Amino acid sequence: MGSFSATHWIIIAVLFLVLFGAKRLPDAARGLGRSLRIFKSEMNEMQADGDTKASPTTPAPELPAAQPSVDPAEQAKKDLHKA
């Protein structure tokens, strides 16, 4: 009762052909394939995100302190006053 025989599969194929038509059936199969590919990639991405959250995190490296930006004209004035 749980498995399909060859005649069941033939009846299902004929029903799909009648419902969708011979021209729309390849487009429907292509759309289903794209949907499954996207679903699979999203599932892999979710698993990868879960793996990175479960692993211990390392602290981010400290960046050197930012130097204040100096206007070149102001720097030139300071250099002239020093001389």
C-alpha positions in Angstrom: 0.0 0.0 0.0 2.9 2.4 0.7 4.8 2.0 -2.6 3.8 3.0 -6.1 3.9 0.5 -8.9 4.8 1.3 -12.5 1.1 1.8 -13.4 0.7 4.3 -10.7 3.7 6.3 -12.0 2.3 6.2 -15.6 -1.1 7.5 -14.4 0.6 10.3 -12.5 2.7 11.2 -15.5 -0.4 11.3 -17.8 -2.3 13.5 -15.3 0.6 15.9 -15.2 0.7 16.0 -19.0 -3.0 16.7 -19.1 -3.0 19.3 -16.4 0.1 21.3 -17.5 0.4 20.4 -21.2 3.4 19.4 -23.1 4.7 23.0 -23.5 4.4 24.1 -19.9 5.7 20.9 -18.3 9.4 21.6 -19.0 9.0 25.1 -17.6 7.3 23.7 -14.5 10.2 21.2 -14.0 12.8 23.9 -14.5 11.1 26.1 -11.9 10.9 23.2 -9.5 14.6 22.5 -10.0 15.5 26.2 -9.3 13.4 26.2 -6.2 15.1 23.1 -4.9 18.5 24.5 -5.7 17.8 27.7 -3.8 16.3 25.7 -0.9 19.4 23.5 -0.7 21.8 26.5 -0.7 19.7 28.3 2.0 19.8 25.1 4.2 23.6 24.8 3.7 24.0 28.5 4.7 21.8 28.1 7.8 23.9 25.1 8.8 27.1 27.0 8.3 25.7 29.9 10.4 24.9 27.5 13.1 28.4 26.0 13.1 30.0 29.4 13.4 27.7 30.4 16.3 28.5 27.2 18.1 32.2 27.5 17.8 34.1 29.7 20.3 34.7 33.2 19.0 38.1 34.8 19.1 38.4 38.5 20.0 38.8 40.8 17.1 42.4 42.2 16.7 42.8 45.7 18.0 43.3 48.4 15.5 45.9 51.1 16.1 44.5 54.4 17.3 43.4 56.6 14.5 45.5 59.7 14.1 43.6 63.0 13.8 43.5 64.2 10.3 45.5 67.4 9.8 44.7 69.9 7.1 47.8 70.4 4.9 47.4 74.2 5.0 47.4 74.2 8.8 50.4 71.9 8.9 52.3 74.3 6.5 51.4 77.3 8.8 52.7 75.4 11.9 55.9 74.5 10.0 56.5 78.2 9.0 56.0 79.4 12.6 58.5 76.8 13.9 61.2 78.0 11.5 
